[in-house]
Amino acid sequence: MIVQALLGGIASEAIVDCWNTAGIHGDRSCPELPKHTHCCNCPVYAAAARRILERRAGTDSDSNDHVSEAPASSLGPRNSIVVFRLGSEYFALPANSIQEISPECPAHSIPHRQSRLPIGLVNVQGELLITAALNVLLGTEASPKGETPRGRRHVVVACNGLRFAFLADDVCDILEHTSDQTVAAPPTLSSNFTRGLRQNGGRTIAILDPELIMGAVNREIA
């Protein structure tokens, strides 16, 4: 009865995040929790994941109706960039496309779904978000096996009314930036998503285009 009621709520416009109240991230009072061990094994959680994917796919089809604007909680001025590391390589995104930076959160796979780009769900500040392996999309190497970087953070990107999270090995700096500080990137997989390269403190930083990144993630979801 409880599961059916919750599934009915998920089918409506609002997503019932029972995992944050009665589930693994709440008071664990859900009577279904002992049977499933973890909320990610529950059909309510799976239904919420499907609902999120349906919303993203539907929104993407109407993407021309959206105007890109800086989220209210964006970091830094509009001409700044946030620098982060994936493996041994450095990248940056415009600060006005980054909505939040949080400590690493456990990510869960989406049931019965396969994709070239590893996609899952992550609970960031109590909200369930799509998470994508940005290093795979950009063709960069992950951190060496056995190495667990201390500075790992989940970065929430917002663009054209859509959001997703990715795991960065480190978030390094916020820099003032203008377009004349970049040079063209050589042809690589990651260059398909960049606005150019910038040198700073002995590092080569690839400046990513958030709209191109978001479009690629949405194509994998659809």
C-alpha positions as CSV (number, residue, x, y, z in Angstrom):
1,M,0.0,0.0,0.0
2,I,2.7,2.5,1.0
3,V,4.8,1.7,-2.1
4,Q,1.8,2.0,-4.4
5,A,0.9,5.4,-2.9
6,L,4.5,6.6,-3.4
7,L,4.6,5.4,-6.9
8,G,1.4,7.2,-7.6
9,G,3.1,10.4,-6.3
10,I,6.0,9.9,-8.6
11,A,3.7,9.5,-11.5
12,S,2.5,13.1,-10.8
13,E,4.5,16.2,-11.4
14,A,6.3,16.1,-8.1
15,I,8.9,13.5,-7.3
16,V,8.5,11.9,-3.8
17,D,12.0,11.8,-2.4
18,C,11.1,9.3,0.4
19,W,14.7,8.1,0.5
20,N,15.5,11.5,2.2
21,T,12.7,11.2,4.8
22,A,11.9,7.6,5.6
23,G,14.7,5.9,3.8
24,I,18.5,5.4,3.9
25,H,19.1,9.2,4.2
26,G,16.2,9.8,6.6
27,D,15.0,8.1,9.8
28,R,14.9,4.7,8.1
29,S,11.3,4.2,9.2
30,C,10.1,2.8,5.8
31,P,8.8,-0.7,6.2
32,E,10.2,-1.7,2.8
33,L,13.8,-0.8,3.7
34,P,14.6,-4.1,5.4
35,K,13.5,-6.0,2.4
36,H,15.5,-3.9,-0.1
37,T,18.5,-3.2,2.2
38,H,19.1,0.1,0.3
39,C,16.8,2.6,-1.3
40,C,18.5,2.2,-4.7
41,N,17.1,-1.3,-4.8
42,C,13.6,-0.2,-4.3
43,P,11.0,0.2,-7.2
44,V,10.1,3.7,-5.8
45,Y,13.7,4.9,-6.3
46,A,13.8,3.3,-9.8
47,A,10.5,5.0,-10.7
48,A,11.9,8.3,-9.6
49,A,14.9,7.7,-11.8
50,R,12.7,7.0,-14.8
51,R,10.7,10.1,-14.0
52,I,13.8,12.3,-14.0
53,L,15.0,10.8,-17.3
54,E,11.6,11.5,-18.8
55,R,11.6,15.0,-17.7
56,R,15.1,15.6,-19.0
57,A,14.2,14.0,-22.4
58,G,11.0,16.1,-22.7
59,T,12.8,19.3,-21.7
60,D,15.6,18.6,-24.2
61,S,13.1,18.3,-27.0
62,D,12.0,21.9,-26.3
63,S,15.4,23.2,-25.6
64,N,15.0,26.1,-28.1
65,D,12.4,27.6,-25.8
66,H,14.9,28.0,-23.0
67,V,17.2,30.9,-22.5
68,S,20.5,30.3,-20.8
69,E,20.9,32.4,-17.7
70,A,23.1,32.3,-14.6
71,P,21.6,30.4,-11.7
72,A,20.9,32.4,-8.5
73,S,23.6,30.6,-6.6
74,S,26.3,30.8,-9.3
75,L,29.9,31.3,-8.1
76,G,31.8,34.4,-8.9
77,P,31.3,37.1,-11.5
78,R,30.1,36.4,-15.0
79,N,33.7,36.6,-16.5
80,S,35.2,34.1,-14.1
81,I,35.9,30.4,-14.6
82,V,36.1,27.5,-12.1
83,V,39.2,25.3,-12.6
84,F,39.0,21.6,-11.8
85,R,41.0,18.4,-12.4
86,L,40.0,15.1,-14.0
87,G,42.9,12.6,-13.6
88,S,46.0,14.5,-14.6
89,E,44.3,17.1,-16.8
90,Y,42.8,20.5,-16.0
91,F,39.6,21.9,-17.2
92,A,37.4,24.9,-16.5
93,L,33.7,25.9,-16.8
94,P,32.3,29.4,-16.7
95,A,31.4,30.2,-13.0
96,N,27.9,31.2,-14.0
97,S,27.2,27.7,-15.2
98,I,28.2,26.0,-11.9
99,Q,25.4,26.0,-9.3
100,E,27.0,24.0,-6.5
101,I,30.2,22.3,-5.4
102,S,29.6,19.5,-2.8
103,P,31.7,16.8,-1.2
104,E,31.8,13.5,-3.0
105,C,28.5,11.6,-2.7
106,P,27.8,7.9,-3.4
107,A,26.5,7.5,-6.9
108,H,24.0,4.7,-7.9
109,S,23.4,3.2,-11.3
110,I,20.1,3.5,-13.0
111,P,18.3,0.1,-13.1
112,H,18.0,-1.6,-16.5
113,R,19.9,1.1,-18.4
114,Q,23.0,0.9,-20.5
115,S,24.9,3.9,-22.1
116,R,28.3,4.5,-23.7
117,L,28.6,7.3,-21.1
118,P,28.4,6.0,-17.5
119,I,25.3,7.7,-16.1
120,G,23.8,7.4,-12.6
121,L,22.0,9.2,-9.8
122,V,23.6,11.1,-7.0
123,N,22.0,12.7,-3.9
124,V,23.3,16.2,-3.6
125,Q,22.0,18.2,-0.6
126,G,18.9,16.0,-0.5
127,E,18.1,16.3,-4.3
128,L,18.4,13.5,-6.7
129,L,20.4,14.5,-9.8
130,I,21.8,12.8,-12.9
131,T,25.5,12.3,-12.7
132,A,27.7,11.6,-15.7
133,A,31.4,10.5,-16.0
134,L,32.8,13.7,-17.6
135,N,36.3,12.1,-17.9
136,V,34.8,9.5,-20.3
137,L,32.9,12.1,-22.3
138,L,36.2,14.1,-22.7
139,G,38.4,11.1,-23.3
140,T,40.7,11.7,-20.4
141,E,42.2,9.1,-18.1
142,A,40.8,8.5,-14.7
143,S,42.9,8.7,-11.6
144,P,45.3,5.7,-11.3
145,K,43.7,2.6,-9.7
146,G,44.0,2.6,-6.0
147,E,44.4,6.3,-5.8
148,T,41.5,8.1,-4.0
149,P,42.0,11.9,-4.3
150,R,41.2,13.7,-1.1
151,G,39.8,16.7,-2.9
152,R,37.0,14.9,-4.9
153,R,33.9,17.0,-5.3
154,H,30.6,16.7,-7.1
155,V,30.1,19.7,-9.3
156,V,26.5,20.6,-10.3
157,V,26.3,22.3,-13.7
158,A,23.2,24.3,-14.7
159,C,22.6,25.3,-18.3
160,N,19.4,26.1,-20.4
161,G,17.2,25.2,-17.4
162,L,18.8,21.7,-17.0
163,R,21.2,20.4,-14.4
164,F,23.6,17.4,-13.9
165,A,26.5,16.6,-11.6
166,F,29.9,15.2,-12.3
167,L,32.7,14.1,-10.1
168,A,35.9,16.1,-10.2
169,D,39.2,14.8,-8.7
170,D,39.8,18.3,-7.4
171,V,38.4,21.8,-7.6
172,C,41.4,24.0,-7.9
173,D,40.6,27.7,-8.3
174,I,38.3,30.5,-9.5
175,L,40.0,32.7,-12.1
176,E,39.1,35.9,-13.8
177,H,38.9,35.2,-17.5
178,T,38.4,36.9,-20.9
179,S,38.3,35.3,-24.3
180,D,41.6,36.9,-25.4
181,Q,43.4,34.7,-22.9
182,T,42.6,31.5,-24.8
183,V,44.2,29.9,-27.8
184,A,42.8,27.3,-30.1
185,A,42.8,23.7,-28.9
186,P,44.5,21.0,-31.0
187,P,42.1,18.4,-32.4
188,T,41.3,15.9,-29.7
189,L,38.1,14.3,-28.2
190,S,38.0,16.9,-25.5
191,S,38.5,19.8,-28.0
192,N,35.0,19.0,-29.4
193,F,33.7,20.5,-26.1
194,T,36.1,23.4,-25.6
195,R,36.2,27.1,-26.2
196,G,40.0,27.1,-26.2
197,L,43.1,26.6,-23.9
198,R,44.5,28.8,-21.3
199,Q,47.8,28.8,-19.4
200,N,47.9,29.5,-15.7
201,G,50.5,28.7,-13.1
202,G,52.2,26.2,-15.4
203,R,49.0,24.4,-16.1
204,T,47.2,24.0,-19.4
205,I,43.5,24.5,-18.8
206,A,40.8,23.5,-21.4
207,I,37.9,25.9,-21.1
208,L,34.8,23.8,-21.7
209,D,31.5,25.0,-23.3
210,P,28.7,24.1,-20.9
211,E,26.0,24.0,-23.6
212,L,28.0,21.5,-25.6
213,I,28.6,19.4,-22.5
214,M,24.9,19.5,-21.5
215,G,23.8,18.6,-25.0
216,A,26.1,15.5,-25.1
217,V,24.8,14.4,-21.7
218,N,21.2,14.8,-22.8
219,R,21.8,12.8,-25.9
220,E,23.0,9.9,-23.8
221,I,19.9,10.2,-21.6
222,A,17.4,10.4,-24.3
